Amino acid sequence: MEQRGAVLTVWLGGEIDHHAAGQLRAGIDARILAAMPQRVLLDFGGVTFMDSSGIGLILGRQRLLGSTGGTLAVQGVSRPVARMLRLAGIDSVIPMEGSAAK
């Protein structure tokens, strides 16, 4: 994680399953609550696999940021992850940035 000004970027990697999502949630939420960023970018560039736990990770962070006045965007998603996010309707509520997301 890196914060520059009001933007917190979180680089995700490996497999995001139930176990990994729980650990990620705790770390990301702690940082959001401590730093109160205006914008959080979840970068999925290093993610090799994601199940529905990843969708929950995204939606939960959006809810948390909504309560703090911040916004969330997803970037760097691979084609398979982008497809999953589109099928779940995430792209209609959270900006997806990056070429594979289109």
N, C-alpha and C positions, 0 to 999 in steps of 0.2 A: 504494500500500500504506500502511496505517496500523495501528499497534499501539497498543492501549489495554489496559494491564495484560497479561494473559496471552493476549489474543485479537488475532490478526493478521487484518485484513480486506484482501482483494485484490480490487480492482474491475477487472473485465475488460471490454474493449470491442472493437468492430470485428469482424473475421473471425478465427476461430481455425482456421488450417489448419496444415499441416506446418511451414512456415517460422515463422509466428507462435508456434506451440506451443513450438518450440525456444528462442526468445528468452524466452518467458514462464517456461519451466521453469528456465532458468539464473537469472533474477532472483528468482523465488519461492524456489528452493532455497537460494540464497545468503542470503536474508533469514531463512528458517526456521533454517538452521544457525547464523546469527549471533545471532538473538534467542531461539531455542528456545521459541516460543510453545506454550501448552498446547492451543490451539484455533486453527484456521485456517478462515476463511470465504471461499470463492471466490464472489464476487458476479458473476453473469453478466448483470446488468441492461443492460449496454451492448453485449452480443454480438449481432451481426446475422446471423452465419453461423458454423456450427461443423461440422467433419467429424469423422472418427474420431480425429484427432489431439487433439481436445478431450477425448475419453474417456481417451486415454492420459495427457493432462496431469492429469486428476483422479486416476486410479488411481496414477500415479507419486507424486503428492503424498501420497496416503493411505499408500503404502508408506513414504515417507520419514518421515512423521509417526509411523507405527507404530514405527519404529526409534528415535524420539526420545521416545516416550511421549505424543505429542500426538494430537489428533483433528481430523477434517476434516468440514466441512459445505458444501453448495452452496446458494446462495440466489439469488433474483431471476432465475430462468430463465424464458425465454419459453416459450410452449406448444410450438413446434417443437423447441426444445432439450430441454425436459422430456420430450417424446415419445421423442426419440432416447435420452436417458438411461434412461428406463424400458425401452425395447426392448433396451438393452444390459445391463439388470439392475443399473445403478448405484444405483437407488433402494432396492435391497434390501441394499446394503452401506454406503451413505453417506447420511446424512440430507439430504433435499432440502427446503429451507424456502422459503416464498413461495407465493402463491396459484396461479400457473401450474404449480407442481410437483405439485399435488394431483390 
